[in-house]
Amino acid sequence: MGFTSLDEALEWLESHVDFERVAPNRQSFPTLDPILDTLSALGDPHLDYPVIHVTGTNGKGTTTTLISALLDGVGLRVGTFTSPDLHAVNERIAVAGAAIDDGELTSLLGRLFDVEKVTGISLTRFEILTVGGFLHFSDEGVDVAVIEVGLGGTWDSTNVINGSVAVITNVDIDHAAILGTTIAAIASDKVGIIKEGSAAVIGTTHEDVVAAASSRSADVGAEMFVVGTAFSLLSNETAVGGRLISVTTPFATYDDVSLSLHGIHQGANAATALAATELFLDRALGEEVVRTTFAHAAMPGRLELVARRPTIVVDGAHNPAGVSALARALDGAFHVEGTRRCVIGMLNGRDVTDMITPLIEIGIKEFHVCEPQSPRAMPTAEVAAALRAHSVSVVEHRSVASALAHAREHSNDEDLIVAAGSLYLVAAVRAIVLRLDSQHA
C-alpha cells in the first residue's frame, strides 16, 4: 500500500507503541527477533554496508554526527541514524548530511506498512524507524552507516547490526529502571554493541566501564582502544566560538584544532569521534579533513546559541550528568554581565535536586518552569517546589511558549536565558526563537 501523504504515513507510524513518549519497560526475556524477522522479510538490508555503532549515556548524538562528518570529508557516502529528533522525524535518517525528504519518507513508511501486513509483526515506533533507516541506507547505496543506539546497547533495536567499530562515549546513571542502578550494570548493557573482531573505542576511563568493555572484548575477540591510552585529548581549551583541542590517535597527532562546539565535554566527544573514524578507515584522516570538519561542526539543540540580546542558549541536557556539563560550559563559554534565567522542564524519573543544583551553583537566579510536550512530563508544581527549597525566584507556566515569553520580557540585552531539562522543551524553544516549522508543535 502506498500512503497518499506524509501525514497519512505518520499517522500510521504514530499508531505504534512509542517508548520514547511513554515510560518504557524491560521485558523479562528481551528479544530482537521481531526486528530481525522484519529485516529478513526485506532481504536483510542492514548487511549491505559496514557500520560504526555508537552508544553512551551522554554525547552519543554529537559523536555520531562528528563521525559522519569526518567520513563525509574523505568522500564517502554516509548514512546516519540518530534519535530523538527535534522538529521532524525525517532528521533521524540522513544520507550525505541531508535528512530523508518527505516524499522518500512517505514511500519508505508505505513499504514498512506492507511488510507489517505480510509478516503480521507489529514493531514499536522506534523499531520501525530503525528498520526504515537500514532499508533507506541500502537503497541509497551508502559506503558506511553510523548508527546511534536509542537506549542501552545489548537489547536496543539497533543492535542487530555487526559494527566494525563500536563506540562507547561514557556511562552514567540514566534510565535506571531499565538499564540498572549502578555504572557497572549500565556498562554491562552498553558493551553489548561490541561484536566479534570489531574495534571497541572507549571514550571514558571509568574503571567499571573499562572492565565491562575489556571483558566483552575478550569474549568476542574485539580489540579495545581506551581514551588516555590508545588515543588522548591532549588539550581542551575554551576559544572564541567553541574549543581549541589537540588530539592524538593511533595514527596521528593533531595540534590546536578549532572545534565549533561549546563545552569541555565536546572536546572529549570530538577526540572519541576522530579515533573511531580513523580506526574504521585504518589510517590517519589528515590535517585538512580534521580541521575543516571540526571548524564547521554543528549540533542543533546541544549548547546551541540561538539568539543574542538577550543571549539564548538551548541544551538538551536531560539527566544530572548532562546538566553538570551544561553548567560548566555556561560558566566559561557564555559569559554575560546581566541576570541568568532558565526555562526548565523535565520528564518523570529524574532526581529534581540533582538536575537543578548545578544550575543554581553557577548563579541562575530565576527559573521559569513548564512541562515539556510529553506524556512523561514531570508536573510543573513538582519541579517548582524543589526549586523554591533553594530560595531562588520561581515562576510556573502552562506552556513552554509562555515560559519563554515571560523570560524574554524580563530580560535586557546583557542577560542570559538557558533552556534545558528535556529535548522536548529544547525543541519547542528552538522552534519559537528560530521560527521553525515542527511536526511536534
Secondary structure by P-SEA (a helix, b strand, c coil): cccccaaaaaaaaaccccccccbbbbcccccaaaaaaaaaaaccccccbbbbbbbcccaaaaaaaaaaaaaaaaccbbbbbbcccccccccccccccccccaaaaaaaaaaaaaaaaaacccccaaaaaaaaaaaaaaaacccbbbbbbcccccccccccccccbbbbccccccccccccccaaaaaaaaaccccccbbbbbccccaaaaaaaaaaaaaabbbbbbccccccccbbbbccccccbbbbcccccccbbbbccccaaaaaaaaaaaaaaaaaacccccaaaaaaaaaaccccccccccccccbbbbbccccaaaaaaaaaaaacccccccbbbbbcccccccccccccaaaaaacccccccccccccccccaaaaaaaaaaaccbbbbbccaaaaaaaaaaaccccbbbbbcccaaaaaaaaaaaaccccccc
